[in-house]
Amino acid sequence: MVTTRIDIKNLNIWFGDMQPLKNLSIKIYANEILSIIGPANSGKTTFLRMLNRLNELESNFKMTGQIEFDNRDIMKMGIELLRKKIGMVFALPLPLPLSIFDNIAYGPRMHGVKGKKKLAEIVEQALQKSYLWDEVKDRLETSAFKLSGGQQQRLCIARTLAVEPEVILYDEPCSGLDPISTAKVEEAMLKLKRDYSQVLVTNNVKQAARVGDSTAFFLSGELIEVDKTDKIFTAPEDKRTDGYIRGKFG
Protein backbone atom coordinates (compact mmCIF):
# COMPACT_ATOMS: atom_id res chain seq x y z
CA MET A 1 0.00 0.00 0.00
CA VAL A 2 1.32 3.43 -0.97
CA THR A 3 1.68 5.83 1.97
CA THR A 4 0.81 9.51 1.57
CA ARG A 5 3.40 11.73 3.27
CA ILE A 6 2.09 15.16 2.23
CA ASP A 7 -1.50 15.87 1.23
CA ILE A 8 -2.24 19.27 -0.30
CA LYS A 9 -5.91 20.23 -0.56
CA ASN A 10 -7.38 23.23 -2.41
CA LEU A 11 -4.27 25.36 -1.90
CA ASN A 12 -4.46 29.02 -2.91
CA ILE A 13 -1.61 31.47 -2.35
CA TRP A 14 -1.52 35.22 -2.75
CA PHE A 15 1.19 37.85 -2.43
CA GLY A 16 -0.90 40.99 -2.31
CA ASP A 17 -3.02 40.99 -5.47
CA MET A 18 -0.89 38.38 -7.23
CA GLN A 19 -2.07 34.77 -6.99
CA PRO A 20 0.71 32.36 -8.04
CA LEU A 21 -1.17 29.19 -6.98
CA LYS A 22 -4.83 28.47 -7.61
CA ASN A 23 -6.92 25.72 -6.02
CA LEU A 24 -4.14 23.13 -6.13
CA SER A 25 -4.62 19.60 -4.77
CA ILE A 26 -1.90 16.95 -4.97
CA LYS A 27 -0.39 14.13 -2.88
CA ILE A 28 3.29 13.31 -2.27
CA TYR A 29 3.95 9.67 -1.52
CA ALA A 30 6.54 7.79 0.51
CA ASN A 31 9.71 6.66 -1.32
CA GLU A 32 8.74 8.55 -4.47
CA ILE A 33 10.31 11.31 -6.51
CA LEU A 34 7.68 13.76 -7.74
CA SER A 35 8.96 15.87 -10.62
CA ILE A 36 7.27 19.24 -11.16
CA ILE A 37 7.55 20.84 -14.58
CA GLY A 38 6.09 23.92 -16.20
CA PRO A 39 7.12 27.23 -17.78
CA ALA A 40 8.33 30.26 -15.84
CA ASN A 41 5.74 31.84 -13.53
CA SER A 42 3.71 28.65 -13.31
CA GLY A 43 3.91 28.52 -9.51
CA LYS A 44 6.41 25.66 -9.17
CA THR A 45 8.82 27.31 -6.74
CA THR A 46 6.02 28.97 -4.76
CA PHE A 47 4.51 25.52 -4.28
CA LEU A 48 7.83 24.03 -3.20
CA ARG A 49 8.54 26.84 -0.73
CA MET A 50 5.07 26.41 0.76
CA LEU A 51 5.87 22.85 1.82
CA ASN A 52 8.25 24.12 4.50
CA ARG A 53 6.61 27.52 4.95
CA LEU A 54 9.25 29.73 3.37
CA ASN A 55 6.58 31.84 1.66
CA GLU A 56 5.68 33.36 5.01
CA LEU A 57 8.88 35.39 4.80
CA GLU A 58 7.35 37.38 1.92
CA SER A 59 5.23 40.48 2.54
CA ASN A 60 1.47 40.35 1.89
CA PHE A 61 1.46 36.53 1.97
CA LYS A 62 -1.93 34.87 2.34
CA MET A 63 -3.12 31.33 1.82
CA THR A 64 -6.26 29.21 1.95
CA GLY A 65 -6.52 25.44 1.81
CA GLN A 66 -4.63 22.82 3.76
CA ILE A 67 -1.28 21.04 3.71
CA GLU A 68 -0.99 17.94 5.88
CA PHE A 69 2.31 16.21 6.63
CA ASP A 70 1.64 12.76 8.08
CA ASN A 71 -1.91 13.91 8.87
CA ARG A 72 -0.69 17.03 10.73
CA ASP A 73 -1.54 20.54 9.54
CA ILE A 74 1.84 22.11 8.76
CA MET A 75 0.53 25.56 9.72
CA LYS A 76 0.12 24.26 13.28
CA MET A 77 3.58 22.68 13.47
CA GLY A 78 6.59 24.46 14.90
CA ILE A 79 8.68 25.97 12.10
CA GLU A 80 11.92 24.44 13.38
CA LEU A 81 10.42 20.94 13.55
CA LEU A 82 8.80 21.28 10.13
CA ARG A 83 12.02 22.40 8.45
CA LYS A 84 13.90 19.56 10.13
CA LYS A 85 11.37 17.06 8.75
CA ILE A 86 11.10 18.70 5.31
CA GLY A 87 14.49 19.89 4.06
CA MET A 88 15.21 21.99 1.00
CA VAL A 89 18.06 22.15 -1.51
CA PHE A 90 18.20 25.35 -3.56
CA ALA A 91 19.17 26.08 -7.15
CA LEU A 92 22.51 27.64 -6.22
CA PRO A 93 24.60 25.63 -3.78
CA LEU A 94 25.10 27.71 -0.65
CA PRO A 95 27.84 26.16 1.47
CA LEU A 96 28.59 27.86 4.76
CA PRO A 97 32.01 29.58 5.08
CA LEU A 98 33.27 26.60 7.06
CA SER A 99 35.10 23.33 6.48
CA ILE A 100 33.38 20.44 4.71
CA PHE A 101 33.01 18.67 8.06
CA ASP A 102 31.55 21.70 9.84
CA ASN A 103 29.07 22.34 7.01
CA ILE A 104 27.53 18.92 7.60
CA ALA A 105 27.84 19.05 11.40
CA TYR A 106 26.25 22.51 11.64
CA GLY A 107 22.63 21.31 11.66
CA PRO A 108 23.10 18.44 14.12
CA ARG A 109 25.00 20.78 16.46
CA MET A 110 22.11 23.25 16.29
CA HIS A 111 19.80 20.40 17.31
CA GLY A 112 21.93 19.52 20.32
CA VAL A 113 24.36 16.85 19.10
CA LYS A 114 27.69 17.47 20.88
CA GLY A 115 29.84 14.32 20.90
CA LYS A 116 32.73 14.30 18.43
CA LYS A 117 32.29 10.61 17.62
CA LYS A 118 28.56 10.97 17.01
CA LEU A 119 29.10 14.03 14.81
CA ALA A 120 31.75 12.17 12.80
CA GLU A 121 29.28 9.31 12.23
CA ILE A 122 26.55 11.71 11.09
CA VAL A 123 28.94 13.52 8.72
CA GLU A 124 30.18 10.29 7.15
CA GLN A 125 26.68 8.86 6.73
CA ALA A 126 25.36 12.07 5.14
CA LEU A 127 28.30 12.27 2.73
CA GLN A 128 27.91 8.58 1.86
CA LYS A 129 24.21 9.07 1.07
CA SER A 130 24.95 12.09 -1.13
CA TYR A 131 27.69 10.16 -2.96
CA LEU A 132 30.38 12.65 -1.97
CA TRP A 133 32.27 10.72 0.72
CA ASP A 134 34.85 9.07 -1.53
CA GLU A 135 35.72 12.44 -3.08
CA VAL A 136 36.21 14.36 0.18
CA LYS A 137 36.98 11.88 2.98
CA ASP A 138 40.67 12.86 3.03
CA ARG A 139 40.03 16.63 3.17
CA LEU A 140 37.13 17.14 5.54
CA GLU A 141 38.86 20.07 7.23
CA THR A 142 39.34 22.05 4.02
CA SER A 143 36.99 24.86 3.05
CA ALA A 144 33.74 23.86 1.38
CA PHE A 145 34.37 26.68 -1.10
CA LYS A 146 37.21 24.63 -2.61
CA LEU A 147 34.74 22.06 -3.91
CA SER A 148 33.44 22.19 -7.49
CA GLY A 149 29.90 23.40 -8.15
CA GLY A 150 28.57 19.87 -8.45
CA GLN A 151 30.35 18.80 -5.27
CA GLN A 152 28.98 21.84 -3.44
CA GLN A 153 25.46 20.87 -4.46
CA ARG A 154 25.95 17.33 -3.16
CA LEU A 155 27.42 18.87 0.01
CA CYS A 156 24.20 20.84 0.42
CA ILE A 157 22.21 17.62 -0.02
CA ALA A 158 24.42 16.00 2.65
CA ARG A 159 23.87 18.99 4.96
CA THR A 160 20.11 18.54 4.56
CA LEU A 161 20.38 14.79 5.23
CA ALA A 162 22.43 15.33 8.39
CA VAL A 163 19.39 16.59 10.34
CA GLU A 164 17.44 13.45 9.38
CA PRO A 165 14.58 14.86 7.30
CA GLU A 166 11.80 12.69 5.91
CA VAL A 167 11.10 14.73 2.78
CA ILE A 168 13.64 16.53 0.56
CA LEU A 169 12.67 19.42 -1.71
CA TYR A 170 14.86 20.44 -4.66
CA ASP A 171 14.46 23.75 -6.47
CA GLU A 172 16.24 23.29 -9.82
CA PRO A 173 19.30 21.77 -8.10
CA CYS A 174 21.19 21.15 -11.35
CA SER A 175 20.47 24.41 -13.15
CA GLY A 176 24.09 25.59 -12.99
CA LEU A 177 25.82 22.22 -13.27
CA ASP A 178 27.58 20.45 -16.12
CA PRO A 179 26.19 17.09 -17.39
CA ILE A 180 28.61 14.96 -15.34
CA SER A 181 27.79 16.79 -12.09
CA THR A 182 24.09 16.64 -12.94
CA ALA A 183 24.31 12.88 -13.41
CA LYS A 184 25.91 12.48 -9.98
CA VAL A 185 23.20 14.54 -8.28
CA GLU A 186 20.52 12.51 -10.07
CA GLU A 187 22.22 9.26 -9.04
CA ALA A 188 22.15 10.41 -5.42
CA MET A 189 18.44 11.28 -5.71
CA LEU A 190 17.57 7.88 -7.13
CA LYS A 191 19.42 6.07 -4.33
CA LEU A 192 17.81 8.29 -1.67
CA LYS A 193 14.35 7.04 -2.71
CA ARG A 194 14.86 4.05 -0.45
CA ASP A 195 14.53 6.26 2.64
CA TYR A 196 12.97 9.58 1.60
CA SER A 197 10.16 11.23 -0.31
CA GLN A 198 11.51 13.82 -2.74
CA VAL A 199 10.02 16.68 -4.75
CA LEU A 200 12.01 18.03 -7.68
CA VAL A 201 11.19 21.30 -9.40
CA THR A 202 13.05 21.38 -12.71
CA ASN A 203 13.00 23.30 -15.98
CA ASN A 204 14.67 20.32 -17.65
CA VAL A 205 11.90 18.00 -18.85
CA LYS A 206 14.45 15.29 -19.67
CA GLN A 207 15.63 15.36 -16.07
CA ALA A 208 12.03 15.09 -14.87
CA ALA A 209 11.61 12.03 -17.07
CA ARG A 210 14.87 10.46 -15.88
CA VAL A 211 14.28 10.66 -12.15
CA GLY A 212 10.57 11.20 -11.50
CA ASP A 213 8.27 8.36 -10.49
CA SER A 214 5.40 10.78 -11.01
CA THR A 215 5.35 14.11 -12.82
CA ALA A 216 3.08 17.12 -12.30
CA PHE A 217 2.62 19.82 -14.92
CA PHE A 218 1.92 23.33 -13.63
CA LEU A 219 0.70 26.18 -15.83
CA SER A 220 -0.23 29.73 -14.73
CA GLY A 221 -0.55 28.66 -11.12
CA GLU A 222 -2.75 25.64 -11.79
CA LEU A 223 -2.04 21.92 -11.68
CA ILE A 224 -2.95 20.79 -15.19
CA GLU A 225 -2.30 17.10 -14.54
CA VAL A 226 -0.24 14.67 -12.50
CA ASP A 227 0.39 11.01 -13.28
CA LYS A 228 3.07 8.37 -13.49
CA THR A 229 6.01 9.84 -15.38
CA ASP A 230 5.96 7.38 -18.28
CA LYS A 231 2.29 8.20 -18.92
CA ILE A 232 2.83 11.97 -18.71
CA PHE A 233 5.64 11.73 -21.25
CA THR A 234 3.99 9.28 -23.65
CA ALA A 235 0.24 9.81 -23.35
CA PRO A 236 -0.66 12.95 -21.40
CA GLU A 237 -4.37 13.65 -21.04
CA ASP A 238 -4.11 17.41 -21.62
CA LYS A 239 -2.84 18.80 -24.91
CA ARG A 240 -1.09 21.65 -23.04
CA THR A 241 1.07 19.10 -21.21
CA ASP A 242 1.99 17.49 -24.53
CA GLY A 243 2.78 20.91 -26.04
CA TYR A 244 5.10 21.85 -23.18
CA ILE A 245 6.94 18.52 -23.21
CA ARG A 246 7.43 18.84 -26.98
CA GLY A 247 8.86 22.35 -26.55
CA LYS A 248 6.02 24.14 -28.33
CA PHE A 249 5.88 26.76 -25.56
CA GLY A 250 7.58 27.65 -22.27
N, C-alpha and C positions, 0 to 999 in steps of 0.2 A: 504494500500500500504506500502510495506517495504521500509524504508529509508536507503540509504547507507551513513554511517558516514565516513568511510575511504575506498578509492579506490586505490589499488596498481596495477600499470601497468608495466609489463616487467622490473621488478626490478632485477638488477645485482649489486652485491657488491664484492669488492676486498679489501684485505689487502695485499699490495704488490703483489706477484704472486699467493697468495691463494685466491680462489673465493668461499666463503661459501654460496652464494645465486646466483642462475642461472635462469634468465628469469622468474621471479615469478610474477603471476597476481592473485589477490584475493580481495574480498570485505569483509568489516566488517560492519554489519548492526546495526541499532538502537535497543536497548533493547534485545540484543542477547549476549550469551556467545559463543565465538568461541574457542574450544579446539584445541590445536596444539600438535600433537604427532609425534614421530619418534625417531630413535636411536640416540646415541651420534654423534656429528659432522654432524648433518643433516641440520643445519642452523636455528634451532628454535629460539635460544636466539638472534642470530644476527638479525633475522627478527624482533623480539620483540623490541630490542634496537633501530632499525632503525625508529620505529614509533614515538619515541620522540627524535631522533637524538643523541643518546648516542654514536653511532659508530664513530662519528666525533672526539671523544676523542682519538681514536686509531691512531697510526702512519700509514702512507701509505694507508689511507682509500680513496677509490674511489667508485663512484656509477654511474649507468646509470638507466634510467627509471623514473617513476614518482609516487609520493605518494600524494594523495589529501585528505585533511581533510575538509569535508563540502565544496568541490569544490575549496579549496585553496591549492596551492602547498606548502607543509610543508617546503620545502627548502627556501621559500621566506617569511616565517613567522618568527617573532622574537622568539628566543629560549625560553625566559622566558614565553611568552604567550603560546607557543606550549606545554611546560611542565606543565603549569597550566591546560591546556585543556585536555592533555593526561598524566595522572599520572601513576607511576609505583611502584609496590610492588615486592621486591626482594626475592630470595630464603631464605636468612638468615635475620630474622628481625633485623633491625638496629635502635633501639630507640636512641634518642639523650640523652646525660647525663644530663637530666632535669627531672622535675616532669612529671607525666602523663598529667596534665593540660597544661604545657608549651610545651610538645611535640606536642600536637594537635594545640595549639595556635601559634606555631612558624611560620607556613606558612602564615596564615592570617595576622599576624603582619608584616611579610616581604612585604606583598602586601598592607600595609597601614591601616589595621584595628587597632584602638587604644582603643576604649571604652571597659571598663571592662565588662559591661553588654552584649554588642554585642559579645565579645570574649567568654563569658560564654555560650551564646546561641549556637555559632558555635561548641564549644567543646562538649556540650551535644548532639547536633544533630548528629555530626560525630560519637560519641561513641554509640549512639542509632543505627545508621545505620550499624555499624560494630558489633553489638550485644555484646558490651563490657560494656555498661553503668551500667547495674545492678551489675556487678562484681567489678566495681571500683568507683562508684559514691561517696562513703564515704571515699575515700583515694586519691583524685585527686592531692594532694600536695606531695604524696610520690614518690620516684624515680621510673621511668619506668623500671629500671633494676630489681626491686623486683617482676615484673610480671613473670608468667610462659612463656615458649617459645610460646605456642599457644596464650596466651594473648598479648604477644609482637607483634605477627604477626597481630592480629586484631587491635592493637594500630597503627601499620604502615598503615593498611588499613584506619583507622580513620584519620590519619594524611594526607593521600592522599585526602580523601573526604573533609577535612576541607577547601581546596582551591578551591572547587567546580569544579572538572574536569567534562568532558563529556564522557571520555573513560578511563578505568582502565586496565592496563597491569599487568599480574602476571607471574613472572618467577619462576616456581616450588615453589609456596608459602608454600606448605605443606611438602616439602622434609624432613625436620627435625622434624616433629611433630608426636605425637602419634595419634591413630585413633580417640579418643574423640576430641582432638583439631582440627584435620583435618575436622571432621564432622561439627564443629562450624564455621570454616572458609568457608566451602562449603555452609552451611546454609546462611551465610552472603552474599555470592556471588549470590545465587539464589534470595534472597530478593532484592538485589541491581539492578537486571535486570529491575525493574520497571522504573528506572531513568537513567541507564547508559548502554553503550556498554562495553563489557569486553572481553579481550583476555587472555586465560590461556595456558601457555606452561607447560606441565606436562609430566613426565616420567611414570606416573601411568595411564595406559590405562583405568582402572576401574574408576578412578576419571574423566577422560575425558568423559566417558560414562555417569557418574552420573550427571554432571553439564552442559555439552556442549549442546547447541541447534544445532550447527553444529560442525563438526570435520574435520580438515585438517591433512593429513599425509604427512610429509616431509621426504625425503630420499636423502642423498648426495647433499644437497643444492637445490633440486628441489621439487616443489609441485607435488606430485603424484596424489592426488585427494582430493577434498573437497565436502562434501555433508551433508545433515541432519544426525545427530549423529546416529539415529536408523538404517539408511541405511548403513552408514559406518561400523557399528558393526554387521550387519546381512547379508548384501549383497553388499560388496564393489565391485567396478568394476575392480580393479587391484589386481592381485594375490599377489603382494608384500604387499599391505595393509592388506590383509587377513593373510598373513604369520606373519607380525609384531604383529597384534592383538592377534594371537594365540600363540605368544611367540616363533616362530620358528627361529627368529633372533632378534638382537638388545640388 
